[in-house]
């Protein structure tokens, strides 16, 4: 059963909904929303505006979910623990930024001066593109002189060209034919004849950041690659931190949010109401909230630990999706330095790619040219590459990241170092991983059942969207679920919508 790669509501309809809201409901309901990430906030804002009563239960002490600006640095500086790049093709995100009148600046994702330190060779992007063989990967004779990006696009071109002819129809065909392949298996045993050598695949994995998850679904990773290979693509960030986006919903929704409420149980005993049982993460006190329906936005990785009553409220395939949907670990290490020494050396924004444990580093795009300190995202890793960091203490992570950077910039960076901060999404109790990426066969076996309602329970979150792992997908899911429930009939009158504390 193929899953469509197109959202169920047109892009223009979603954009118009952001601008003008949902149609006023003829069936006002009491709606519980679990999770105050961007999908929950979008759904709550739209449904409240349409005339529903909403209560948002958030386990954390903040809103935003995986939009999380880390401000544990001096002089008001910060690092994005989560979403840090806003692609120019993600129109829903940009529409909300416009709605809230948030200032943005370009996120300089790459430059010709990007540093490369691979196979003990230090060079820059421009020189690598002129002579890819400088990195000494054991590519085959026909592959020599070609970059990792070129080789990846060459291998995938028969598929990407086919998709572009008719995305809505052809994505489904591609998933049906190729969902069983992992990315590495596709590149090695390409059914369209464009196979690559092991050396070329090694170069692609290191240079394009895929080394941590070659075993994941080819079609899922292809979607990410197609975004990043979009001609003329730019990235943006919100000035002062991306958390300004979720916090822009607070004036409207502050009174509807209850913090520190970790969901423990979902209960539906009849067709008229649903009860969410929570535990206060500060006091351990139990609470219940009852409403006409509930929207669950938390990751499926955490939904594994929530009791469902009755057990058969959820279908076999929903339980399978909850158990099997793969969440990618991701870890970030930020280091703050006294001066922006990298800018003096000509590195303005952009990144460093290496085969050292730090893997990817990003220079800050904000406050370029300013005097004083700066924060480098010293290490951004995913999947297996992140797991090795998670075995270390924060102190050890910072020390190892500094040591890796010193191999590239010299020991003088120790004199520049002020402080460091780390964050692991797989160790975060409110996420259970950074984002969902399918394993082979999962788009056909479980994806069709991720967003489907179960009884009075509806689902949102980027994992239920056509763009998992992106703010765009979370917003899309919030709009989709808001339409889904807006005019649902109330099965019986259920006017009592109260929070009950239990000793």
N, C-alpha and C positions, 0 to 999 in steps of 0.2 A: 504494500500500500504506500505509494509515494506521497511525500508531503510537499505542498506547494511552497516555493520560495518567495511568493508574493504575499503581502499582507492582505487580510480579508477586506479591508477598507482602503479605498484609493488614497494615494498620497495627497491629492488636492482636498479630499474630504477631511482627512486628518488635519491638514494645515488650517482649513476653515474652522474646524472644531476648536483648535487652539485659539483662534482669533475671536470666535463668537460664542463658544460653548456648545453644549448639547441642547437639543430641543427640550423645553420644559416637560417634565414627566407627567403623565396622566395617572401614574401609579406610584405615589411617593412611598418610599420604604425606609426602614431602619437598616443600614448596611454597616457591617463590621469589616474593616480593612486591616489585615495583619501585615505589618511592615510599612515603615515610613521612608523607604527608599523612593527613588524618583517615580517608579511605576505606581506605587501606592499613593503618592502625593498627587500625581496627575489624575488618577482615577477619583480620588477623594475630591479634588478641586472641581472636576467636571460634574460629578454626581451631586455635590452640594449645590453647585450653581443651577442644576436642573431641578432642584426641589427636594432632594432626599436628605435624610439625617444620617450623618456618617460619624463613626467612631474609629479612630486609628490606634491600634495597639502596637507599640514599638518596644522591642526588648532592650534596646540600647539607651544611652542617655543623650543621644543626638539623633537628628534626622539625616537623610542623604544616602544611607546604605553604603554602596561602594563608590559613591562620590564622597571622598573623605580627604580634606586638606589638613595635612599634618603641620601644625604651627609650633612644634616643640623646638624652635630654633631662635637664636637671638636676632634683635633688630627687626622684628616683625616679618622675618623671612619664613618660607614654608616649602614643603614638598607635597606633591599629590601622592597620597598612599594608594589611591585608586585611579579612577578615570583622569587622564591628564591631557588627552588630545581630542579635539573636536573636529572631525573631518568636514571639509567644506561641502561634501555631498550629503551630509546628514541634516536634512532640511528641517526636521521636527525639532531638533535641538536648537538650531539657529532661530527658529520661529519663537520658541519660548524665551531665548535670550533677547530677542527683539521685543517681545511682549513685556518683559520685565525691565527693559532698557538697561541691560548689563553691558558694560564696556568690555571689549575683547581685544586681544593682540595676537599676532601670529605666533604659533608654536613652531619654532624652527626645527623641523624634524630631521633634516639632513642638509649638509652643505658639501661642496667640493673638498673642504678641508677636514671632513670627518676623519678621525684617527682610526686606523686599523692596526691591531697588534695580534697577528695570527701566525702560528707556526714559527714563533720567535722572530718574525719580520715586522718591523714598525714602518708604516707608510701612511698615506692619506688616500681618501676616496678617489681624488682626481688621478693620482698616479696609478692606482689599482685599475681604474677603468682603462687607462692607456695600455697597461700591461698586466692583465689578471694573473699571468703565470708567476708574477713576482712572489705570490704567497706559497708557491711550491706544493700545491695540491696535486696528487698523482692522477691528473685527468688524462683521457685518451687523446691521441693525436687530433681527431676532428674537433675536440672540445677545447683545445688550447687556444689561448688568446681571447677567450669569451668569459664574460663575468657570470657570477652566480645568478644574477637577475635575468640575464639573457638566456642562460641554459634552462632556468625554471620556466620562463615564458615559452621557450621553444618546446619543451616537453608537454606543457599544458595547452598549447595553442589550438590543437584540434578541438579540444573541449570548450575552451573559452570562446572561440569563434562561433561554435555551434550555439552556445548559450546566448550570445549577443544577438543572434538572428531573431530570436523570439524568447526572451527571458522567462516569461510566465509558463509557457508550454515546455520549453527545452530544459529548464532546470529539473523539472519532474522526470524527464526522460534520462537525464544524466544521473540523477540520484538512483533511479531504478537500475541503471546499468553499472554504475561505478561505486555505489555506497559500500560494497564489500571490500574495497581497496583501502589500505592505509596510504598515507602520503608517500612513505618510503617504498612500499610495494608498487605503487603506481609508477614512481620514477624509475624503479629498477626493471619492472616488467610491463611497461606501458603497452596496453592493448592496441594502441595506434602506431606502434613501431618506433616511436621517438624515445627510446630508452637511453639512460645515462649510465656512465661508469660509476663505480663506488666512489672514486675520487671526486667526481663532479657532484655527486649527491652529498658527500661530506662538505664540500664548499658551500653548497646551497644551505645545508643545515646550520653551518656556522655563520655565514654572512647574512642570511635572511631570518635568523633567530628561530629556526625550527629544530635545533638539535635536541631540545628538551622533549619534543613530542612527535617523533616520526611515526609512532604506531597509531596515531589518531586518524580519524576519517579523512580521506582525500577530499571528499566533496565539502566537508565542513571547513577544512583549511583552505580549500580553493576559494571559498567565499571571502575569507579574510585576505588572501593574496590578491583577489580581483579588486578589493577596495584599495589596497595599498598601491596597486599598479595603475590606478585610475589616472589617465593623462591630465596634467595640470592640477592634481590634487593639492590642496593646502590644508593645514591644520591650524586650529585656533585654541586659545585658552582664555578664560575669563580673568580679567585684571583683578588682582587681589586674592585669587583662589577660586577654583571651580565649585566650591561649596556655596558660593553666592547663588547658584542656580536653585538647589533645593531650599535654601533659606528664604528665597523670594516667595515661596508658598506660605510662609509662616503667618503673615498678616491675616490671611484668609482662613488658615486651618489651625492656628495655635490652640484654640479652644477645643478642638476635636481630637487632639493627640494626647494619649496617655503613655508616658514613658516607663521604662523598666519592667515591661510586661512580656515575659517570655512565654510563648504558647506551649502548653503541655498536652492539651486534649481538644479535639473537635468532636462535638456531639450533636447529632440530629436524630431525634426519636420519632418525629412525624414530619409531615410535609409543610408545616406552617412556620417553623422557626429553627434556628441553629444557635448553639451555645459554644462559645470559645472559652476554655479554661486556661488561665494564665497563672504564673507565679512571679511575684515581685522580686526582681534580681537583687534588690537591696535588703528587703525585710523578710523574704521567703514567704510572705503572706499569699494565700491563694485567692484568686478572684474569678468571677464568671461574668461574661457579657453575652446577652441574648439579643438576637436580631432576626430580621426576615431572611437575610442571606449573608454570606461572608465571602470576601475576596482575599485569597491567600497569595501573598507576593514573595514569601520567603523562599530561599533556594531549596530545591528538593533534597540537597545534602542534609539540611537541617530537618526537613519534614519527616525524614526517617525516624526521628526521635519523638514524634507527636503521635499520641494514641488516637485512633479513629473509632468512634462509637456511633452506630454498630460497625463491626469490622467490614461488613459487606456494603457499607455506604459507598466505598470506592471500588471501582472495577478492577478486575485482574490486571488489565493493561496499565491502569494508573499506578497501581502498586509496583508493577514492573518498571515503569518509568521513574518512579521515586527511588527505587533501589539502584537502578543501573545508570541513570544519567551521570555522565562523567564531569566532575568539577576539577579545573586545573589549579594546582597550587601556584602561587606567585608571591615573590618576596622582593621588597625594595629596601635599599640601604641609602640613606642620604647623609652626606658629609658636608659640613659647613667650614669654610675657610676664611681667613682674615681679609684676603684680597681676592679679586677675580683674576688670578694670575693667568688663567687660560686665555682670557681676552687679550692680554698683553702679548700672548704668543700667536694671536690671530684666529683663535677658535671662538666664534660668535654663534652661540646656539649649536644645534646639531648634536651628534652623538659620537661615541667610540664603540667599535665592535672588536671583541677579542675572544680568544679561546681560553682565557683565564677564567677562574670561577665567577668573576664579576660579570662576564659576558657582555651586556650592553650597559653603557653609561650615557647620560644625557646632561649637556650643559644647559643652564637656565636661559630661557628666552626672555624672561622679564627683567627689567632694570638693566638692560645691556648698556655698558659704558659708564655705569655709576661707580662712584668710589665706595670703598668699604667692602663688607663681606659678601659672600655668595654661597649658595647651596648647590652642589652637584648631586644629581641622582647617580650615585657611584655604581650601583648595581641594580639592574632590573632583570629578573629571571623568572622563568616559567617552568612548570612541570618538573621533570627530573632535575633540571638545573637549579630549581628553587629548593627542592627537598634537601639537597646537600647543605644549604645554608641553614635550614630550619633545625638541623641537628646541633647547631652551635648556639652559645649564649649570645646576647646582644653585644656584649663587650668583645667577644671573639669575632663576631661578624664585622664589627667596625674595624677591628685590628686587621683582619684579613683583607677587607676592602681597601684599606689604606695601603697595605703592603702591595696589593695588585696594582694600584694606581702609581705607587712609587716606582714600579718597574718601567712605567711609561714616561712619567714626568720627573723622576729623580727623587732622591731622598729629601730634597728641600721642602716637599709638600708636608712633611711632618712638622716643620716650623710654621706652616700656614694653617694647620689644622686647629679648629676650635672645638667642635663637638660633632656627634653623629647620632642618628636615630634610625631604627629599623622597623619594618612592619611586614608580617606574614599573614596573607589572607587565608591560608589553610589552617592556621592556628587561631584565627579569630572566631570566637564562639557565635558571632552573629552572621557569618557568611559560609563557613565550611568549604572554603575555596574561593578563587578569584572570579571565575566565570565558567560557564558550561561549554564544552566542545565535545561533539559526538565521537564515539569510537566507531569503527566499521560496523555496518549493518544497523546502527541505531537510528539513522534518519528514516529508515523504512519500518523498523520494528517498534520504536517507542515514540518518535517525534509526533506522529499524528494524535497521540493521546495525552500529550503534556498539557495542552491548554484547554482540553474539553472539561465542561462542568461535571461535577459529581453531586447529585442531589441539589442542595441549596448552596453548595460550595463552588466558587468560581476561582479561576487562577490567572495571575498576571506575574510580571517580572520578565527581565530580558530573556530568561531561558525559555519563555513561552512565545517568543517573537521570531521574526525572520532575521534578526540581527543580534544574536546572543553575544554578550560581552561588551556591548556598546550602550551608551546612554540612549541612542536612537532606538534601540530595540526595547529598552525599558519604557520609553515614552509611547512607542507604538502599542505595547501591550496594555498600558494604562488606558489609552484611548479605546482600544478594541474591547476591553472588558467593561468599560463604562457604557459603551453602546449595547453590549451584551445584556446588561442588567437593567438599563434605564427604564424600559417599558415592560419588563416582566411583570405579570400580574401577581398580586399578593394572594396566596392561596387562602389565608384566613386573616382576619384582623389581628394585628400583633402590635398593639400600641405601646406596650410597656417595654421600654428600651433602657434598662438600668444596669449599672455596675454594682455587683454585690460582693462585699468583702466577706471572706470566711476565715475565722480564727485559725 
